[in-house]
Structures are given as C-alpha cells and as structure tokens.
C-alpha cells in the first residue's frame, strides 16, 4: 500500500477570501486471499467417486451415491463415464487441477486498487456578520477484476470504477447578538460502473438455446456457494458481482437552521428537504444461472454436476432500476438552563414518510384475497390473477411503491444535572424517537422485477437445453421455448414461473426509540469515570421476508416437484404456474439493544494520556431486509427464527443488523511522551517523542449451523437449518482446526425444521496498533513531523467464523481470516512511515 498526497491553503484577499485544497492517493497491490474450492479429480472423471464419497472427503461420513451410480454392473459409488454430461466435461476441462484426492484447489485472484480523494474549500468573510463558503469533495476508486487470466475460478468480482462528487454552498448570517441563521445547498453525484472480463460462456461448453446478454460471462454454482472465500462442497464460476452494469445517482438537498438565544433558553428551528434519483442497470438476473445442489439425483453436488442434473436454472432480461425518493423534515428544539445546576433539552421533529416511486411508474402488488377472488388487472389484461398493476383502482398514486404516511412526530428529551453543584459529578439522561427512511435500493426488486425485467426460474432443468427439454417446472419444456430476449409492454404476455418481490402498500414505517442514563465523576485533577446505560428498541422493522407461494410438504416431496406443490398452484392449477417465488417484506419486525458502557479517561498530565472503555451488551432482532427479492421464510416462523443480531442471516435468508451481537468489547488507548531532558544532547535526541497505542478486544459474533441441503422442501429460505443433538456444540479444545463438534449436529429428516441454536459463537478479535511521532522545529513557523505507525503490531490472525454447512468437507473448521472491509480487524501487520512539513 502506497499513500501520498498534500494540502495547500491561504488567503486570496487578506481577511476576506481564503482557499484550501488537498489531494490524497492510495494504491494497493495486495497478495490475494487464498480461496478454497473443490473440483472433479481425475479419479472422478474416470467414473470412480469412492474416495470423494468416503468419510475422508465428507467430514467423516460415507455417502452412498444414488443411481445412475452403482448401476449397469458398476460398483457402489462408481459410474460409466459415458453417462457424464458433455457440457459438464467441457467445463471440467477448463477447471484447475485438484491438489488432493478430495478435489481441493486453492487459488487467489488479482487484487489491485487505486483510490483518489480530493477536497477544496473557499471561505468568504463578507462582513463581520455574514460569511459564505463553497466546499467540494471528490472520491474515486478503481478496482481491477480479480480474474488472473488463466484460472476461470478466480473471477468473482468485475472491474469497478466508482466516482463521487459533492458540492456544498453555505451561508451564515448573524442578526444582532442573539440570532444566527445557517443555510446550506448541497448536490451529490455518484457514478459506479462495473466491467466484466470475457472468459467463458454457455455457448463454449455446448448448452443450447440460452440467451447470453454478455459474451464471455458464465454464472454457475456447484455446491452451497462461496462464503469467506470457500465453497466447501463444490466450485463457483463468477457470481453476482461480475456481470457488467452501472449504479448512478443524483441528489440535491436544501436546509436552513435558525438559532435564537432568549434569556436562559436557546431555541432552534430548522427545515430540510432532499430528493434522490437513482438509476441503475444491475443485470444480476439477466445472466443465465445453473445451480447444482446434489439433491436432484445422486446426493453430492459434484456428482450431480458431472451427470448433468442441475437443481435450478434462472434467466431474465437486463434489470433497469429507476427508484426516486423525497425526504422532508421540520424541527423545533430548546435548550433551557433551568437552574445553575440543571439543564433541560427538549424538541419535536416532524418528518413524514413520502413514499418512493419508480421513475417509469412501474410496480405490482399481489394479495391472496385478489388471487382467490379471481381479480385480473384492468390496465394489464394479460397479468396473472391476483396482481394489481399501475393504474388499477386501489393502487398508490403517481407511481409510488406504497402510500404516504404524513403523521410522523418524533419527540426528544434530555437532561443534565449537577447534584452537588461543584461540577465534579454529573447525571445525564435522554430519550428520543427517530424515524428510519428505507434506502432506495429496498424497492428495486418490485419496480425492476417481473414483468418489466422478468426473471424465470426453472426447477430441475436440463443442462443440455433448459428451455426446450423437460424439467421439474415444465414436464414438456417451457411453452414456446426460450422467451428471451424480450421487451415488455402492457399488452405483453407475462412469463411463466416468474419471481416477484412484493411490498406491502400500507406498510408501517420503521422507527427507533433510544434512551440512555449516565453518571460521570471527576476523580482528582485528571481522571474522569463514566458509567452509561444505553438502550434502544426497533419497531416495525422491514423484515424478515415471507414466502407467499411456499410449497406444502408431502411424503413424496422432492426438489423437483416443488412447483407442483406451491400453494397458488394447488389453489388454482391454471394460474398458479405463472408464479414461482413471491417474497413479501414483513413490516412487523422488532429488535432491541441494551448495553452497559464503562469508560475511564485520564487527560494529558506528566506526559501520559489514557482513554479506555468496556461495553457489555446484547442485541437481538428479527433481522432487516435492505434488498428484498422473491425468497422468504415459511409464513408464521418469524419468532422461531428470531435471534442475536447477525445470527439469522444463514438460517432465514434474511440480512441482519450489521456487525452482529458482540457481547464484550474493550478498547484502550494511551499516549506516552518523553520528558524534556535538562542535558542538551539528551534533549536533542530524546525529548519530544510520543508513543501511542490502541488495543482492541472483542468477543465473537453468533451464527447458525445449516445442513447444506434443502430439508424442508418447501421452496422457502429457512430450509437448511441443522438439527442440534448435543447441548454443547463446541469441541473440548476448540481452535482454528476444529471449532465445532460435528457430532453435535445432524441433518433433519425431510420436512422437518432444524433447531440449531442461533447463539453459537465464533472467535473474537485482538488487535494492537502503535505509533511513534516527533516534531522537529526548524525555525520559527516551520517544522517537520516524523511519524511511524504499525497496525496489528503483533501480526495476530483474526479468524472468521467456522464453516457452517454440515455437509461440507470443512464443517466446523476455520478456513480464512477476517476481512477488514466486513469484520473490521483482519489485515496483516501494516507499517508506514510519514514526514510532514508544516510552514
């Protein structure tokens, strides 16, 4: 990592006009993270899976493979190679060679990043009472794709070129001696482009009748997918971050704040308005995508792949997104110095929920009531039964995704009390209600989904020809063959087996109640001790997401007959096949956080400064869905899946609170200064140095163990939770080589929901950062500052959570270190030196 830059500033017109500018560039050329995946071995390609299906490669458990293995005179777990799919063999020939008998292959892709930060500011002192400023901030980040030019498995991220520009104008005017008005005008522009490398596509391996929107791009998954750089039971080609696309936005904002001091009161009034236009082409669902789970035929994902039995296939049109969002708020507050020892702060904020809308007026809404009544859209006559479309009676006006909610008042109250009147002890308390505005990305799946950007899902398709040959969804092939590419109009026919993202038109807005109580005590002249209780409650969280078209389990249930068992097909066999998944975001989720925060501070005295804090907390939540889709949990199981923040993403398919539930967090920092020696030589060499250190200790986050296969067979996202059969899930001497005890878990029987605890915890975090600085005076007004810093001084490895898939070769093992972009600490030791010249 190389980082360099500079700043410059000074007067343009003395005492009137000033400027400041700065630039910083960071270039990173990193050794890539080691990724682990599993590919067919020469033994497998010869038809012999005896080693791969044995306990040696299947976490201690032998797996008897189903037919066509062991048929036509072949022994158990062997097969005639002539039965392998030509498409699978063609792809296998492009894969890297296995490093062991289990098919392990390890690799890393390219990791080159350039970042540029630019800032500039101009201040104008018009009069003693009137000042203005302009401020510009620009940021750019260019990251190369990770494809190394040889190994097709290295392609997991496309090249990204990201730019952000922000311009702010501010005007401050003082009226008399007690009134100050501050006005701001802001504009923000973001441009995010993604470019894909041309590597391999389905035409190259002989798959027929698929539309390829991007040449040289293939999305295919064998096994359970990549987590922390590891696909524990197969391999993955590309993913959702490779295909080309763009994500651009323009936002404008106006605000005005007035402060008025009147006696013992300081009143505040303000107004804020902003509007955001987001335009994107994600193309996530446009690329054809085959997935092999191992549940269709043989019992193992790699075996299903070679024999040509995918579990699913999806394809669609390019996804164009046009969400628009407006925000408006007013506030009134007062800080009242009631007595010399008691201050009260109170206020009220009005911020209505102005529903976002689609720039092209696109949305749809599904309800059971409309479906059961046989409702057909008046404006889109070929829409399937049960679907409200733009222009139909009862839909929100002006293309909005939902109805506005105008009565949103948020009160705030705080107090500070000095009980002894000597300033050594202070009691503080506060309460506030805060409304949450959902990000524009929340609505992309509705306005950018079926039918405008259609996605069709096919269960148990043919690898050779997914559209025309029989599948689980369409026993006679998809009617009419491949419908792609297509352009949708109000008179167009809707696709069969379409995926829908359903948003509740009358959804209630999320709000958070926060409260705190603190006691501060100064001890001696330099020490400050603080004890805080912090709490909040989330109400009407948007999450989890329910699956409205779940499948009913039956003794004859398989993955292949999920489409026939979905509730809408059972209720109306003529119309039901138009629907595949319908994910509806719940608006009744809740969450809570409670914490005790103890802090100690020693201000600078005798060359020593200390600051430390310890937090003991608990966070529990239903989870938040910030990017909904067509998946969802089984209706009615929200409370069953509720768990520690961050723990239910694996079991429920729902995003959870970022960062997870870390019960214990300790952070200590200190600065020690060398003394000013009397001896001139010692003073020259040893005085003026500062040694600083920051120590971070955090307990691990919680997670849930999954079986790795669909055990409920209900077409929902909570279908893999494992069965915990021992109270203690850990190994007696848990470590990176084996954190979880495989004997503590089992695969539930088909149709049974697992009970694995969502409070199992992974390893914690330890990091020590240090710095050494000294300033050298050259002459009056000029100095040079030297700085040496070491991040993760001990080069301590902060491991990720262990592999959570029961059917993987790596279950319970920790296979990778933390990613600093996600978990915080995770970098190896980084040392940097700097010189700064100040004049």
GUVOVEX-677470 format. One line per 4 residues: number of its first residue (from 1); their letters; for each residue x, y, z of C-alpha. Coordinates in steps of 0.2 Angstrom, whole numbers. Layout:
NUM	a	X Y Z ~ ...
end
This chain:
1	xxxx	0 0 0 ~ 7 17 -5 ~ -2 33 1 ~ 4 50 -4
5	xxxx	-4 67 -6 ~ -3 85 0 ~ -13 101 5 ~ -11 119 2
9	xxxx	-21 134 8 ~ -20 153 12 ~ -28 170 9 ~ -33 176 -9
13	xxxx	-39 193 -2 ~ -32 197 15 ~ -45 195 29 ~ -59 192 16
17	xxxx	-56 177 4 ~ -47 161 9 ~ -44 144 0 ~ -39 127 5
21	xxxx	-36 111 -6 ~ -30 94 -3 ~ -27 78 -13 ~ -23 60 -7
25	xxxx	-19 45 -17 ~ -19 27 -11 ~ -13 12 -22 ~ -15 -6 -16
29	xxxx	-6 -21 -24 ~ -11 -35 -12 ~ -7 -53 -11 ~ -24 -61 -14
33	xxxx	-33 -70 -1 ~ -32 -89 -3 ~ -48 -96 -9 ~ -53 -115 -7
37	xxxx	-65 -124 -19 ~ -67 -142 -24 ~ -67 -148 -42 ~ -68 -165 -51
41	xxxx	-52 -176 -49 ~ -45 -187 -62 ~ -52 -202 -52 ~ -70 -194 -53
45	xxxx	-68 -191 -71 ~ -64 -209 -73 ~ -81 -213 -65 ~ -74 -218 -48
49	xxxx	-81 -207 -33 ~ -76 -220 -20 ~ -64 -208 -12 ~ -74 -192 -14
53	xxxx	-89 -200 -6 ~ -80 -208 8 ~ -78 -201 26 ~ -61 -195 21
57	xxxx	-69 -181 10 ~ -86 -180 18 ~ -82 -175 35 ~ -81 -192 42
61	xxxx	-97 -199 35 ~ -98 -210 20 ~ -111 -205 7 ~ -119 -219 -4
65	xxxx	-122 -211 -21 ~ -139 -214 -29 ~ -142 -220 -47 ~ -135 -219 -60
69	xxxx	-120 -223 -49 ~ -119 -242 -45 ~ -130 -247 -60 ~ -126 -257 -75
73	xxxx	-114 -268 -67 ~ -104 -254 -59 ~ -99 -255 -40 ~ -106 -243 -27
77	xxxx	-101 -225 -30 ~ -94 -229 -47 ~ -102 -225 -64 ~ -99 -227 -83
81	xxxx	-91 -211 -88 ~ -101 -212 -104 ~ -116 -206 -93 ~ -107 -189 -89
85	xxxx	-115 -174 -97 ~ -104 -167 -112 ~ -107 -149 -106 ~ -100 -154 -88
89	xxxx	-85 -162 -96 ~ -82 -147 -107 ~ -82 -136 -92 ~ -72 -148 -81
93	xxxx	-58 -147 -94 ~ -56 -128 -91 ~ -55 -130 -72 ~ -39 -131 -62
97	xxxx	-32 -147 -57 ~ -36 -154 -40 ~ -22 -154 -27 ~ -28 -169 -17
101	xxxx	-40 -184 -18 ~ -55 -174 -12 ~ -54 -161 -26 ~ -47 -147 -16
105	xxxx	-40 -132 -27 ~ -33 -116 -19 ~ -30 -100 -29 ~ -31 -81 -27
109	xxxx	-36 -68 -40 ~ -29 -51 -44 ~ -31 -38 -31 ~ -26 -20 -37
113	xxxx	-35 -4 -31 ~ -32 14 -34 ~ -41 27 -23 ~ -41 46 -25
117	xxxx	-48 59 -13 ~ -49 77 -17 ~ -56 91 -7 ~ -57 110 -9
121	xxxx	-64 124 1 ~ -66 143 -2 ~ -72 154 13 ~ -78 172 11
125	xxxx	-80 184 25 ~ -92 197 18 ~ -94 207 34 ~ -92 204 52
129	xxxx	-110 196 52 ~ -110 187 35 ~ -99 173 29 ~ -101 161 15
133	xxxx	-91 145 9 ~ -90 133 -5 ~ -84 115 -2 ~ -80 102 -15
137	xxxx	-76 84 -11 ~ -72 71 -24 ~ -68 52 -22 ~ -64 39 -35
141	xxxx	-60 21 -33 ~ -54 10 -47 ~ -53 -9 -43 ~ -47 -21 -56
145	xxxx	-57 -38 -59 ~ -49 -52 -50 ~ -48 -64 -65 ~ -30 -69 -66
149	xxxx	-31 -73 -85 ~ -29 -91 -83 ~ -40 -99 -69 ~ -58 -97 -73
153	xxxx	-62 -99 -54 ~ -53 -83 -50 ~ -67 -72 -57 ~ -78 -67 -43
157	xxxx	-78 -48 -45 ~ -79 -37 -60 ~ -69 -21 -63 ~ -77 -7 -54
161	xxxx	-74 12 -57 ~ -83 22 -44 ~ -84 41 -43 ~ -92 53 -31
165	xxxx	-94 72 -32 ~ -101 83 -18 ~ -103 102 -19 ~ -110 112 -4
169	xxxx	-114 131 -3 ~ -116 138 15 ~ -122 155 21 ~ -121 161 39
173	xxxx	-129 177 45 ~ -129 184 62 ~ -144 195 67 ~ -140 206 82
177	xxxx	-132 197 96 ~ -144 183 99 ~ -149 176 82 ~ -139 165 69
181	xxxx	-146 158 53 ~ -137 145 43 ~ -142 140 25 ~ -135 125 15
185	xxxx	-137 120 -3 ~ -130 103 -7 ~ -128 92 -23 ~ -121 75 -24
189	xxxx	-117 64 -40 ~ -111 46 -39 ~ -106 36 -54 ~ -102 17 -52
193	xxxx	-98 7 -67 ~ -94 -12 -67 ~ -85 -21 -82 ~ -83 -40 -84
197	xxxx	-69 -50 -91 ~ -73 -61 -106 ~ -69 -78 -100 ~ -81 -92 -104
201	xxxx	-100 -93 -108 ~ -113 -107 -110 ~ -110 -107 -129 ~ -92 -113 -126
205	xxxx	-97 -129 -117 ~ -112 -133 -128 ~ -128 -128 -118 ~ -141 -125 -131
209	xxxx	-155 -111 -133 ~ -149 -99 -119 ~ -148 -81 -122 ~ -132 -73 -117
213	xxxx	-133 -55 -114 ~ -114 -54 -111 ~ -102 -63 -121 ~ -89 -72 -111
217	xxxx	-98 -72 -95 ~ -105 -88 -86 ~ -113 -89 -69 ~ -113 -107 -62
221	xxxx	-113 -114 -44 ~ -109 -132 -39 ~ -112 -134 -20 ~ -118 -121 -7
225	xxxx	-109 -106 -14 ~ -94 -96 -8 ~ -93 -90 10 ~ -77 -81 16
229	xxxx	-68 -87 1 ~ -73 -105 2 ~ -85 -116 -7 ~ -85 -131 5
233	xxxx	-93 -144 -7 ~ -90 -138 -25 ~ -85 -123 -35 ~ -92 -107 -41
237	xxxx	-89 -98 -58 ~ -92 -79 -57 ~ -106 -73 -46 ~ -117 -58 -43
241	xxxx	-103 -45 -43 ~ -95 -49 -60 ~ -108 -45 -74 ~ -107 -28 -81
245	xxxx	-119 -14 -75 ~ -120 4 -68 ~ -127 12 -52 ~ -128 30 -53
249	xxxx	-137 43 -43 ~ -140 62 -41 ~ -146 70 -25 ~ -150 88 -21
253	xxxx	-153 95 -3 ~ -158 112 5 ~ -158 115 23 ~ -160 130 34
257	xxxx	-156 131 53 ~ -160 146 65 ~ -153 148 82 ~ -160 161 94
261	xxxx	-154 164 112 ~ -168 171 123 ~ -164 173 142 ~ -160 156 148
265	xxxx	-167 147 133 ~ -158 143 116 ~ -171 139 103 ~ -168 130 87
269	xxxx	-179 129 72 ~ -175 120 55 ~ -181 113 39 ~ -173 100 27
273	xxxx	-178 94 10 ~ -169 82 -2 ~ -173 72 -17 ~ -164 57 -24
277	xxxx	-164 50 -42 ~ -156 33 -43 ~ -154 25 -60 ~ -145 8 -62
281	xxxx	-143 -7 -73 ~ -139 -22 -62 ~ -140 -36 -74 ~ -139 -48 -59
285	xxxx	-154 -59 -65 ~ -150 -57 -84 ~ -136 -69 -85 ~ -142 -87 -86
289	xxxx	-138 -96 -70 ~ -137 -115 -66 ~ -135 -122 -49 ~ -131 -139 -43
293	xxxx	-136 -144 -25 ~ -133 -163 -26 ~ -151 -166 -21 ~ -158 -169 -38
297	xxxx	-151 -186 -42 ~ -135 -193 -34 ~ -133 -185 -16 ~ -117 -174 -20
301	xxxx	-116 -158 -29 ~ -101 -163 -39 ~ -109 -179 -44 ~ -125 -171 -50
305	xxxx	-114 -159 -60 ~ -104 -172 -69 ~ -120 -182 -73 ~ -129 -166 -79
309	xxxx	-143 -164 -66 ~ -145 -145 -61 ~ -156 -141 -46 ~ -162 -125 -54
313	xxxx	-160 -113 -68 ~ -164 -94 -69 ~ -163 -82 -83 ~ -170 -65 -87
317	xxxx	-169 -48 -95 ~ -157 -34 -91 ~ -163 -26 -74 ~ -166 -7 -76
321	xxxx	-169 2 -60 ~ -177 19 -58 ~ -182 22 -39 ~ -184 40 -34
325	xxxx	-186 47 -16 ~ -190 63 -7 ~ -187 67 11 ~ -194 82 21
329	xxxx	-192 87 39 ~ -195 101 51 ~ -189 103 69 ~ -191 114 85
333	xxxx	-180 112 100 ~ -175 121 115 ~ -160 120 127 ~ -166 128 144
337	xxxx	-154 132 158 ~ -167 130 171 ~ -155 132 186 ~ -137 134 188
341	xxxx	-136 115 191 ~ -150 109 179 ~ -151 109 160 ~ -166 103 150
345	xxxx	-166 99 132 ~ -182 95 123 ~ -188 96 105 ~ -200 89 92
349	xxxx	-196 83 74 ~ -209 81 60 ~ -203 70 46 ~ -217 62 36
353	xxxx	-214 46 26 ~ -215 52 7 ~ -216 35 -2 ~ -203 32 -15
357	xxxx	-209 30 -33 ~ -202 22 -49 ~ -196 34 -62 ~ -206 25 -76
361	xxxx	-221 21 -65 ~ -218 3 -63 ~ -224 -8 -48 ~ -236 -23 -44
365	xxxx	-244 -30 -29 ~ -250 -47 -25 ~ -263 -52 -12 ~ -271 -69 -8
369	xxxx	-288 -60 -7 ~ -286 -54 -25 ~ -280 -71 -31 ~ -294 -81 -23
373	xxxx	-307 -68 -30 ~ -301 -70 -47 ~ -295 -52 -50 ~ -287 -48 -66
377	xxxx	-279 -31 -69 ~ -289 -18 -80 ~ -273 -10 -86 ~ -263 -25 -90
381	xxxx	-276 -38 -95 ~ -263 -52 -98 ~ -257 -51 -80 ~ -260 -66 -70
385	xxxx	-274 -67 -57 ~ -271 -58 -41 ~ -259 -45 -47 ~ -263 -26 -45
389	xxxx	-254 -16 -59 ~ -251 3 -62 ~ -267 12 -65 ~ -278 -1 -56
393	xxxx	-290 5 -43 ~ -283 5 -26 ~ -265 7 -30 ~ -254 21 -23
397	xxxx	-254 37 -34 ~ -241 44 -45 ~ -231 28 -47 ~ -227 26 -29
401	xxxx	-222 9 -22 ~ -234 12 -7 ~ -245 25 2 ~ -238 40 11
405	xxxx	-238 42 30 ~ -239 60 35 ~ -242 59 54 ~ -224 56 60
409	xxxx	-219 66 75 ~ -203 62 84 ~ -201 69 102 ~ -184 71 110
413	xxxx	-180 74 128 ~ -163 76 138 ~ -157 82 154 ~ -140 86 163
417	xxxx	-140 88 182 ~ -125 93 194 ~ -132 86 211 ~ -118 94 221
421	xxxx	-116 110 212 ~ -97 108 211 ~ -95 102 193 ~ -87 85 199
425	xxxx	-102 74 197 ~ -115 75 183 ~ -130 64 179 ~ -137 64 161
429	xxxx	-152 56 154 ~ -161 56 137 ~ -174 49 127 ~ -178 51 108
433	xxxx	-189 43 94 ~ -181 43 77 ~ -189 38 61 ~ -180 27 48
437	xxxx	-180 31 30 ~ -178 15 19 ~ -164 16 6 ~ -169 17 -12
441	xxxx	-162 0 -15 ~ -176 -8 -5 ~ -188 -5 -19 ~ -178 -11 -34
445	xxxx	-185 -29 -34 ~ -203 -23 -36 ~ -201 -9 -49 ~ -187 -18 -58
449	xxxx	-194 -35 -57 ~ -207 -45 -66 ~ -214 -41 -79 ~ -203 -27 -84
453	xxxx	-187 -35 -80 ~ -193 -53 -80 ~ -184 -67 -71 ~ -190 -85 -75
457	xxxx	-185 -99 -63 ~ -185 -117 -68 ~ -183 -132 -56 ~ -173 -147 -61
461	xxxx	-169 -141 -79 ~ -159 -150 -92 ~ -141 -145 -93 ~ -141 -148 -111
465	xxxx	-156 -137 -115 ~ -165 -129 -100 ~ -179 -121 -110 ~ -185 -134 -123
469	xxxx	-181 -151 -114 ~ -192 -157 -99 ~ -189 -150 -82 ~ -197 -151 -65
473	xxxx	-207 -135 -68 ~ -212 -139 -86 ~ -213 -158 -90 ~ -215 -154 -108
477	xxxx	-202 -140 -109 ~ -206 -121 -107 ~ -221 -117 -118 ~ -214 -108 -134
481	xxxx	-196 -111 -130 ~ -184 -98 -124 ~ -194 -82 -121 ~ -178 -71 -120
485	xxxx	-173 -58 -125 ~ -190 -49 -123 ~ -197 -31 -122 ~ -212 -29 -111
489	xxxx	-227 -19 -115 ~ -244 -18 -106 ~ -251 -30 -119 ~ -237 -42 -117
493	xxxx	-240 -60 -110 ~ -232 -62 -93 ~ -219 -75 -91 ~ -222 -92 -83
497	xxxx	-214 -96 -66 ~ -210 -78 -63 ~ -202 -72 -47 ~ -210 -57 -38
501	xxxx	-204 -45 -24 ~ -220 -40 -15 ~ -220 -24 -5 ~ -235 -20 7
505	xxxx	-244 -5 0 ~ -249 1 18 ~ -233 -4 26 ~ -229 5 43
509	xxxx	-213 15 44 ~ -199 9 55 ~ -194 19 70 ~ -182 18 84
513	xxxx	-184 23 102 ~ -167 26 111 ~ -164 30 129 ~ -148 32 140
517	xxxx	-143 36 158 ~ -125 41 163 ~ -116 45 178 ~ -100 55 177
521	xxxx	-87 58 191 ~ -71 68 190 ~ -58 60 202 ~ -43 71 206
525	xxxx	-37 84 194 ~ -35 72 179 ~ -47 57 179 ~ -65 56 173
529	xxxx	-75 40 176 ~ -91 37 167 ~ -105 23 168 ~ -118 23 155
533	xxxx	-134 13 151 ~ -138 13 133 ~ -154 5 126 ~ -165 6 110
537	xxxx	-180 -3 103 ~ -183 -5 84 ~ -201 -5 79 ~ -209 -10 63
541	xxxx	-193 -17 55 ~ -195 -21 37 ~ -190 -40 39 ~ -190 -54 38
545	xxxx	-197 -58 22 ~ -211 -71 20 ~ -213 -83 5 ~ -231 -81 0
549	xxxx	-230 -95 -13 ~ -222 -109 -2 ~ -224 -127 -6 ~ -234 -139 5
553	xxxx	-223 -154 11 ~ -229 -172 7 ~ -221 -189 10 ~ -217 -189 -9
557	xxxx	-209 -171 -9 ~ -193 -168 -19 ~ -185 -153 -25 ~ -191 -157 -42
561	xxxx	-209 -156 -38 ~ -209 -140 -28 ~ -218 -130 -42 ~ -232 -143 -42
565	xxxx	-234 -141 -23 ~ -234 -122 -21 ~ -250 -116 -13 ~ -255 -105 -28
569	xxxx	-254 -119 -40 ~ -263 -131 -28 ~ -277 -117 -26 ~ -278 -114 -45
573	xxxx	-268 -126 -56 ~ -272 -115 -72 ~ -265 -99 -65 ~ -253 -105 -52
577	xxxx	-239 -109 -64 ~ -237 -90 -68 ~ -229 -88 -50 ~ -213 -95 -43
581	xxxx	-207 -86 -28 ~ -216 -71 -20 ~ -206 -63 -7 ~ -216 -51 4
585	xxxx	-207 -40 16 ~ -215 -40 34 ~ -217 -23 42 ~ -219 -30 60
589	xxxx	-201 -35 64 ~ -193 -29 81 ~ -176 -28 88 ~ -168 -22 104
593	xxxx	-151 -17 111 ~ -145 -15 129 ~ -128 -11 135 ~ -118 -6 150
597	xxxx	-103 6 144 ~ -89 10 157 ~ -76 22 152 ~ -60 29 160
601	xxxx	-51 45 154 ~ -35 52 160 ~ -32 69 152 ~ -14 74 147
605	xxxx	-3 76 163 ~ 15 72 166 ~ 17 66 149 ~ 3 52 150
609	xxxx	-14 52 142 ~ -26 37 144 ~ -43 33 137 ~ -52 16 139
613	xxxx	-70 9 138 ~ -78 -8 141 ~ -95 -12 133 ~ -106 -27 139
617	xxxx	-121 -28 128 ~ -134 -39 120 ~ -143 -36 103 ~ -157 -46 97
621	xxxx	-168 -44 81 ~ -179 -51 68 ~ -167 -45 55 ~ -168 -31 42
625	xxxx	-171 -34 23 ~ -162 -20 14 ~ -163 -28 -3 ~ -178 -39 -4
629	xxxx	-182 -52 -18 ~ -193 -66 -22 ~ -187 -78 -7 ~ -194 -78 10
633	xxxx	-196 -89 26 ~ -211 -100 29 ~ -226 -90 35 ~ -228 -89 53
637	xxxx	-210 -94 58 ~ -203 -76 61 ~ -202 -78 80 ~ -194 -95 79
641	xxxx	-180 -88 68 ~ -178 -73 79 ~ -160 -72 86 ~ -145 -62 91
645	xxxx	-141 -48 78 ~ -131 -56 64 ~ -135 -74 68 ~ -151 -77 57
649	xxxx	-144 -72 40 ~ -139 -90 37 ~ -154 -99 43 ~ -168 -87 37
653	xxxx	-160 -80 22 ~ -163 -63 29 ~ -150 -49 32 ~ -147 -44 50
657	xxxx	-140 -30 60 ~ -123 -26 53 ~ -108 -31 65 ~ -118 -44 74
661	xxxx	-120 -46 93 ~ -103 -44 101 ~ -106 -46 120 ~ -90 -39 126
665	xxxx	-79 -25 118 ~ -64 -17 126 ~ -54 -3 119 ~ -39 5 127
669	xxxx	-28 19 120 ~ -13 28 128 ~ 0 41 123 ~ 16 42 132
673	xxxx	28 57 130 ~ 46 58 133 ~ 52 70 146 ~ 61 87 142
677	xxxx	78 82 147 ~ 90 96 155 ~ 105 89 146 ~ 106 97 129
681	xxxx	111 82 120 ~ 98 71 128 ~ 85 84 124 ~ 90 84 106
685	xxxx	89 66 104 ~ 76 60 117 ~ 64 74 120 ~ 48 77 111
689	xxxx	44 59 106 ~ 26 52 108 ~ 22 34 109 ~ 4 29 106
693	xxxx	-5 13 107 ~ -23 6 104 ~ -29 -11 110 ~ -45 -18 104
697	xxxx	-53 -34 111 ~ -70 -41 105 ~ -79 -57 108 ~ -85 -67 94
701	xxxx	-102 -65 84 ~ -115 -78 84 ~ -121 -89 70 ~ -132 -103 65
705	xxxx	-127 -120 58 ~ -135 -126 42 ~ -137 -143 35 ~ -131 -138 17
709	xxxx	-146 -145 8 ~ -164 -141 7 ~ -173 -152 21 ~ -190 -144 22
713	xxxx	-193 -145 3 ~ -205 -130 4 ~ -197 -118 -8 ~ -193 -106 7
717	xxxx	-176 -98 13 ~ -177 -106 30 ~ -175 -123 23 ~ -157 -128 29
721	xxxx	-156 -126 47 ~ -147 -141 55 ~ -153 -152 70 ~ -143 -149 86
725	xxxx	-142 -165 96 ~ -129 -160 109 ~ -131 -146 121 ~ -113 -141 119
729	xxxx	-109 -138 100 ~ -90 -134 103 ~ -75 -146 103 ~ -67 -148 120
733	xxxx	-52 -138 114 ~ -59 -128 101 ~ -47 -120 89 ~ -45 -115 71
737	xxxx	-43 -133 65 ~ -59 -138 73 ~ -71 -126 81 ~ -87 -135 81
741	xxxx	-90 -153 85 ~ -98 -162 70 ~ -106 -175 82 ~ -117 -161 89
745	xxxx	-127 -159 74 ~ -137 -169 62 ~ -147 -167 46 ~ -166 -166 50
749	xxxx	-177 -178 41 ~ -186 -171 26 ~ -200 -159 30 ~ -193 -156 47
753	xxxx	-186 -139 53 ~ -170 -139 62 ~ -167 -132 79 ~ -149 -127 79
757	xxxx	-146 -113 91 ~ -143 -96 84 ~ -132 -91 98 ~ -117 -101 94
761	xxxx	-101 -90 94 ~ -86 -89 84 ~ -68 -82 89 ~ -66 -65 95
765	xxxx	-54 -51 89 ~ -37 -45 96 ~ -28 -30 88 ~ -14 -19 94
769	xxxx	-10 -3 84 ~ 5 8 89 ~ 13 24 83 ~ 29 34 86
773	xxxx	29 53 82 ~ 41 68 85 ~ 40 86 79 ~ 57 94 74
777	xxxx	57 113 74 ~ 67 120 60 ~ 65 139 63 ~ 50 150 68
781	xxxx	34 145 60 ~ 42 129 52 ~ 43 112 57 ~ 45 94 51
785	xxxx	34 80 59 ~ 40 62 58 ~ 28 48 61 ~ 30 29 61
789	xxxx	14 18 63 ~ 11 -1 64 ~ -6 -8 63 ~ -9 -25 70
793	xxxx	9 -24 78 ~ 9 -42 84 ~ 3 -49 66 ~ -11 -58 75
797	xxxx	-23 -68 64 ~ -41 -63 67 ~ -50 -78 60 ~ -68 -79 53
801	xxxx	-82 -89 60 ~ -80 -108 55 ~ -88 -116 40 ~ -107 -118 45
805	xxxx	-113 -131 32 ~ -115 -148 39 ~ -112 -157 23 ~ -96 -148 18
809	xxxx	-78 -155 19 ~ -73 -141 30 ~ -88 -140 43 ~ -83 -133 59
813	xxxx	-66 -128 53 ~ -60 -110 52 ~ -53 -108 34 ~ -50 -90 32
817	xxxx	-45 -74 41 ~ -57 -59 44 ~ -60 -47 30 ~ -56 -29 36
821	xxxx	-70 -22 25 ~ -83 -33 34 ~ -77 -38 51 ~ -66 -23 55
825	xxxx	-48 -30 60 ~ -42 -43 48 ~ -26 -35 40 ~ -9 -42 42
829	xxxx	4 -31 50 ~ 5 -15 41 ~ 19 -2 44 ~ 20 15 37
833	xxxx	32 30 39 ~ 27 48 35 ~ 35 65 35 ~ 25 81 36
837	xxx	32 98 33 ~ 22 112 41 ~ 26 131 37
end
